[in-house]
Structures are given as structure tokens and as C-alpha cells.
């Protein structure tokens, strides 16, 4: 049987054993009947020898066939599971248990692999929590040690400007001071989020408002931004200001990504659609896809963060921002949400934008992950559970 077959298409272990044992019993009975007929035709001396030889042959066939059947259906799948567990224990985290010939061991292998994924994700969450605590302590010290001297330097720059110092020099000093201030504020925003009011939020007008705001500010110049918002989208439970910052960060990142693409129009697609949380992110059909045509495949770049407190099938909303930029290397997909990690050139980013996005979404009970976009670049996706029985304030 093909290893690509679905678990439901594979035979049950019990059925395989019973069928093969039934065939073996039928063969043994046929051999016994043949032996009885043959013995009746031979002389007593030869009949006894023939009977002993046929019995030994029957036992040998049963033993060899049973050993092969047991090894193929039971021992080999168990050995494969044991080998996968040993390699995982040795640090080979990419190893997964292979499917078996029967449905029972294939489902066991899938549960083993799902458990491995969940344990790895829990480990990643623990590491991120430890990073958050470390950055919190570091940011508090930085804010105390740098904040006051930075304010004093800003005052001295104003004094120098008032005394006729070169305006270009003063402007450069203010620009660098503002840059340091943004880094410190970003660290504090990531490490010590404010305890803001959480309530039902409608993502569709929120996304439209952010797009219009950034457009008026000129941040989306020469950028083709397409909104794909479904008509009936459930409310999510979150903080409107924090969600606005999430959309702002994702849109600005998409704009920066398309700014370095080599050819073609700079395109960004922003979508809001009802969605149910699931372990596998299948290819979805967008409203812009041609009728009757299969949607283009989307590349999976990294493992989607998993949350133990969100059950599969939980209703909610999927927010996605896809761009036509150069995309994210597979090796960087697990790191783009780490604080201070950035793929932008020096001076273009602090590496805190996506870290703040992940922290904000996690605080609101959701998850964020990155995949490959049909437009050719990266697609950042945010899932937020629906706010049941609530309406916007």
C-alpha cells in the first residue's frame, strides 16, 4: 500500500491479522486433507514418513508466515516509533514517525508526531516567556539609565540651536536622539505591556481605518493595497488600540518588504475573514480567485505557533497581510518574532515590531505566524477567537 494513503484508507490491524491467519488456517486444512488422501495411497512404512515430513513442513510454513506477518504488521511499526523517539531524545528535532501499513499504527504515528509538535511549541513558548522576562529586566534598567541623560541631551541640543549652532547638525542630533528614544520605548512596550481594557472589536472597520490613516500619512505611496474583507465577520475579543498597532506594524513591514523587490508592481493584500482554528493551515480560496479555478498553492515556511488553550475548531477571525516582496528565508521564519531580530538594513528597523505584534496577539488570546504569499513574498496571519455574545462598545 502507498505511504501517501490517508489513515482512513488503510486497513485495520485486526482485520489484516484475521484475514492472513484465516488464509493460513485454510492452507493448513488443505494440506491436512491432502496429507490424509496421500497417506491412504501409500504403504504404511512410507505413509508414516510422509506424514511426519508434511507435519514438519506445515509447522515450518506456519512459523515462517506468522513471523513475517508479525514483523510486517507489528514489530516494524513499533521499531520505527522507537527509532523516532530515540532520535528525538538525541536532539534530532526534525525527525517524525513514518506511517505504517495499518490504520492503527498510522494513527499512533500521527498522534506521536502531533505530540512532538505540541511539545516543541510549548518549549518555544517557554523560551519566549524567558526572553520576555529577561528583556523586561533589561529594559527597566535601560529606561532608568538612558532616559534621563537622553532628556538632558535633548535640552542641550535646543540650547545649542538657540545659540546659532549649525541647523543641520542640530537636526541630525535630534534625529539620533529620537531613534534612541524609539528603541527604549519599543523595549518597554514589548516587555511591559499596559493593562488595557479588553472588549469586543470589529476588525473590518479597524483595518479600513488603519489603511486610510497610513495612506494619508504617505506611508503607502506607490503601493497597491487591496482589501479583502468578508461581509459577515464575527467580533473578536481584544483591545482596539493594540489591534491597530498590530495592523500598522504588519502593513509597514509589508511596505518595507515590497520596497526592495526587483521588478513588478508593489502589491499588498490585507484580508479579514471568518475562520476556525485548526492544526493544519490549508489553502484557502480568496474572493479574488477566478470562479471554478483551484486557488494557487501557498508555501508553508515555518511551524505555526500552537496554543494549548485554543481547541481545534474554535471559531474566530483570520487577519492576513500578504506582500509581493522577496519573502522570508525558511531559516529565518522561526526567528522573525524574536526581539531585536530584523532582516532590514542597519538603521531601518529595531527588530521589535513583530515581537510587539506577537506579544499583543498572545495577550489577546490569539496566535500569529508567517507563511508564503501567493503574491510571491511573505504572508503574516493572525487568528483571534470570536467574542461570543458581545457587541462593540
N, C-alpha and C positions, 0 to 999 in steps of 0.2 A: 504493500500500500504506500502511496506517496506521502512524504512527510509534510506536504503542504495541505493535506486534507484537514478539514475542521474537526474538532473533537467530537461533535455530534455525528460525523460521518464515519468515525472509526468504530470497529466492533467492540462490544463489551468483553472484558476478560473472562467472565463466567461463561459467556456463550462460546468464545473461542476454545476454552478448555473442554466444555461439554461436547462440542462438535468434534474436536480432534480425538477426545477419548472415546466418543461413540464410534468414530471410524476405526479406532484401534481395536475396540471390542468386536466390531463386525469382522475385521480382518482376522482376529484371533478365533472367532467362531467358525469362520470359513476354513481356517487352517485346521481346526479340530475336526470339522466334518470331513475335510479331505484326508486327514490322517486316519479317521475311522474307516473310510472307504478303502484307503490304501492298505491298511493293516489286514483287512479281510481278504485281500487278494494275495498276500504274501504268506510264506511258510512261517510257522511260529518263531523259529530262531531269528530270521530276518525281520519279522514283524516287530519283535522286541527292540532290536537295534534301530529300526526306522522310527519307532515310537519315541525312543529316548532322544534320537537326533532331532526329530521335529519339535519335541518339547523344549529342548535346549535352544533351538532356533527361535521358537515362539517367545521364550523368555528373553533372549537376546534382542529380538526386534522390539518387544515391549519396553525393555530397559533403555535402548538407544533412542527410540522415538520419544519416550517420556522425558529423557534427559534433554533432548533437543527442544521439545515443547516447553519444558520448564525454563530452560535457559533463554529461549527466544521471547517468551511472554512475561516472565517474572524476573529472572536473575539479571538479564541485560539492562532493563529499565532501572532496577534498583542500583546496579553498578554505576549507571550514568548519573543518577541522582547523587550517589555517594561521591563520585568524582567531582561533580559540580560543587558540592558542599565543601570538599577538601580544597578545591582551588579558590573558592570564595574565602575560606578561612586563611589561605595563604596570601591573600591580598589581591587576587585577580578579580576585580570588581565587575569586569565586563562579561564574565562567564555566566551563562544561563543554562538551565537544564533542557536537553533536547526533547522533542515529542517522541512518544512511543507508538507501537503498533496498535495498542488497545486504548479505548476511551478512558479507562480508569487511570492508567499511568500517565496518559497525556494530560488529563485534568489535574493530577497530582503535580506534574511538572509545571503546569501553568500556575498553580497555587504557590509552588515553591518560588517561581520567578516573580510572581506578584508580591510575595512576602519579602523577597530580596529587594525589589524596587522600593517598597514601603520603608524597609529598614534603612536603606541608603538615603531616602528622602528625610526620614526622621533624623538621621545623623547630620545631614546638611542643615536642617533647621536648628539643631543644637549648636552647630558651628556658627551659624548666622547669629544666634542668640548670644553666644560668647563674644562674637565680634561686636555686637551692639553694646554689650556691657563694657567691653574694652574701650570702644570709641567714646562711649558716654563719659567714662572717667578721663580719657584724654581730652575730650572736647571741653569739659568743665575747667580743666587746668589751662587749656589754651585760651579760652574765653577770658579767664581771670588775668593771665599773664600778658596777653596781647591786646585785649580790648582797651584798657585804659591808656597804655602807651600809644596805641593807634589813634585814639581820640586826640591825644596831645599833639601828635604829629600833624593831624589834620588842622588843628588850630594854628600851629606854627606855619603851615603852608598858607593859610589865609592871611597871616601876618606878613609873610614874605610877599604875597601878591599885593597887599596894601602898600608895601614899601617900594613897589615898582620892579620887583623881580620879573624876569622874562616870563611872559604869559604861557608860552609853550611848555616851559619847564614846570611851572605850577600845575598846568593841566595834566602833564604826564605823571606828576606826583599824586595828584588826586585820583587818577585812573588806577594806579597801582594800589593806592590805599583802599579804594573801593573793591578791588579784586581780592585783597586780603580779607576785607570785611565780609565779602560774599562767601569765601571759603569757611570762615569761622561760623557764620550764620548757617551755612549748609550743614556743617558738622553738628551744630546744636539742633537743627531741625530734624536730622536723621536720628541722633542719639537720644534726644529728649522731646518726643512729640507732645504737643499740647493736648490737654484733655478737653477736646471739643465735643459739642453736642452732636449726637448721632440720631438720625431720623430717616424717614422715607425720602428718597431723592429720585427724580425723573431724569434719567441720563440723556434723553434725546434733546430737550431744550438746553441742557447744560453743555452738551457737546457743540450744538449750534452756536451758543453764546461764546464759547471759547474760540471757535473758528472765526467768528466775526471780530472778536476783540483782537486776536493776533493779526488778522487781516488789516484792521485799521492801523495797527502799530507798524505795519510794513514787514512783519516777520515772515510772511508767506508770499513775498514778492517773487514773481516768475515761477510760482509753484502751482500746479494744477491739483487742487484739493477737492476730492469727491466725497460727499456724504452719502452713506447707505444706511439709513435709519428705518427700521420697520415701523409700521403704523401702530401696532399694539405691543408695547414693550412694558413689562411689569416694573414696578418701582423697586429700587434696591435700598437696603438699609445701610446708610453711610453718612458722611459729613460732606455737605455740598462744597465747602471751601477746599477740603482736602482732595476731593474728586476733581475739582477744577485744576488744581496743581498737578494731579496725575495726567490729565489730558494735555495740559500745557507742556509738561516735560516730554511726553511722548511725541507730540506734534513738533516741538522744537528739535528733538533728536532726529525725527524723520526729515525735517527740513535740512539739517546739517548733513545727514547722510546723502540726500539727493544732490547736495551742492558739489559733491566730489565725483558724481557719476560722469563717465567719459562721454556718453552720447545719449541722444533721445530726450524726450520731454521729461521734466522733473514731475513725477506723479506721487501723490499720497492719497490713500483711500482710508477713510475713517468710517467704521460701521458700528451700529448698536443693534443687537438682535436678541430675541429670547433664546435661551439655551439651557440645557440640562447638563449638570456636571457629570463627567464620565472619565474612566481611566484612559481611554484612547481618544485622541482628537481626530475624528475622521474628516475627510474632505467635505466641506460644506458648499452648498450652492448659494451664490450671491444673486442679488436681484439683477445685476448687470450681465449675468451669464445668458447666452442665447438659449431660447426655449428648445427643449428636446435634446440639447447637447450636454455631454458629460462635462462637469467642471474641470478645469486644469488641475493637475496634482499639486499639492503643497508639500514642500520639503520639511521634514522634521529635523530640527537642528540640535535640540537638546531635550533632556528629560524634563517633562513638565512638573513643577512643584506639586507635591501631594500633601493634602491636609487630612488628618485623621478625623477631624470634626465635621467634614463635609461628606455626606453619604453619596454614593453614586446615584444619579437620577435626581439630585436636588435641583429644583427649578431656580432659575436666575436669569442674569443678563450677561451676554458676552460683548465686551467692547474691544475692538481691534483697530490698530493703526498700522497699515502696511505701506511700504515705500518702494520706489524704483531704484534705490541706491545700490551700492556694491554688495550689500549684505554683510553678515557677520560670519567670520570663520567658525567652523564647527568647534575648534579647540577653545574659542572664547565664549561660547554660548552659556557655559556654566559659571562664567566669571563676570558677565556684564552687569550683574546686580550687586557685585561686591563694592563696598565703599572705596573710593579713590581709584577704581579701575576704569580706564577710559581708552578708547581707540582713537580719540581725536588728537590732533597735533598739540604740542605744548602751548599753553595759553588759551586754548579754545574751550577747555572744559575741566572741571574739577573731579569728575568721576563720582559725583554724589547724586546726580539727577535720578538715575534709575534705582539707586539704593533707597532714595526717599520714596520713589514710586512703590517699590516692593514693601517697604515698611508701612506706608499708608494703606495699601490694599490689604496687607495682612492684618492690620489693626481693625479694618472694617469687615473681617471675616472672609476675605476673598483670596484669590491666587492670581499671579501674573507669570507669564512665561513667554518665550520667544521661539518663533519658527521661521520657516522660509516663506516669503511672499510670492504670490503669482506675478506680481509686478517685477520680480527679479531681486528685490532687496530683502529686508527683514520685516517680519510681522509680529508686533507685540500684542499679546492678547491678555485681557483682564476678565476674570469671571467673578461676579458678585452675586451672592444669593439674593433671592427676591424677598422683599419686605411684605410678609403676609398680612393682609387685612388692614393696611395702613395707607394713608393718602398724604401727599405733600403738605407741609405746614404752611 
